Amino acid sequence: MSSRPEISVIITAFERREFIAEALDSVAGQDLDPSRFEVVLCTNFSTANIESGHRRSPVIRLEMPSGTWGEWVLAALPRCQGDVLCFLDDDDLFERNKLSSIRSVFRQLPSVGYYHNRVQRFADGAPSSRGRHPGFRRGPEGPGCGLVADGQKSRTLVDRLFWGEGGFNASAMAVRREVLTSLGSLTSDLEVGHSLALFYAAVVGPWDLYFDPAPLTRYRVHAANSSVPIGTGLRRGVRGTTDHGQAVIRDSERIAGFVESHRQGRFSSAPIRSVGVRTRLLQSFGLPTLTRTELLRGLAEYLSLTPARIVADQRGLLAMIAFGLLSPRLPERWLRSRAIG
């Protein structure tokens, strides 16, 4: 009799078809016994004609209505048998030993609730240094510091993990099911900040955290990447990034509120403020390869303002927040008094 899968891999694809087969191949080609994991593919389109080159692992295919990443994951959860949930964006890839590494950590360290491996970006099948993304430098990125026991958590350490990409990219994460469910309704409410929310859920919860030094996730750099919203022209990019900035501001307030209500005395000397979460979210979503001057000119054109008037105008200020052009040290009250949403 076959045993129940230990790991459920949830792959999500919004609108985009071209990378799905490759993502499925990267999961099906794992060196872990295929009976120990399952694959759940969530899309908002039919995948009947999309096949993986491997046939080792059956795929549970769910065609979803429009919604947030969290709504999709919650809808997929009843179909997931694994106690450990692993996530993969359709345009990212797993290294061959990713799932066996995750299984080893969660089996050997039963108190671990959150796992994050380092990330290597790539383009056209090769490691890439193209573009300017605050989440990456030239080598693999992520803390890679090993085990962080629950009793070791401190504001200083959490901040170091926070700024060291410890909550970046869901494709680099795996969590016990209880970590996800601890977020409650926040999971479906979040618009863009789900990976950071998972990180903070584990931080304020009773779980240990594990940061694998191995670069087991490959992050694809391409024009349609959601982290690089300017891909089809500056005007469309400015509008999309401004809307994205509003979502970031809303999510930062939601995540900070969750942390404050669930920290149970942790970090009492310096509770995590929403402005810090907001700044981190802004940096996580990154910038395209446009200079500050080009961005300001584009904003001025889009908003029909002179460059000198951008900061004075409420819409311009929000757009600058979205692009990460404002100092992260600006007082939270000053930001709130001028930002929409």
Secondary structure by P-SEA (a helix, b strand, c coil): ccccccbbbbbbbccccccaaaaaaaaaacccccccbbbbbbccccccccccccccccccccccccccaaaaaaaacccccccbbbbbccccccccaaaaaaaaaaaacccccbbbbbbbbbccccccccccccccccccccccccccccccccaaaaaaaaaacccccccccccccccccccccccccccccaaaaaaaaaaaccbbbbbbccccbbbbbccccccccccccaaaaaaaaaaaaaaaaaaaaaaaaaaaaccccccccccccaaaaaaaaaaaaccccccaaaaaaaaaaaaccccccccccaaaaaaaaaaccccccccaaaaaacccc
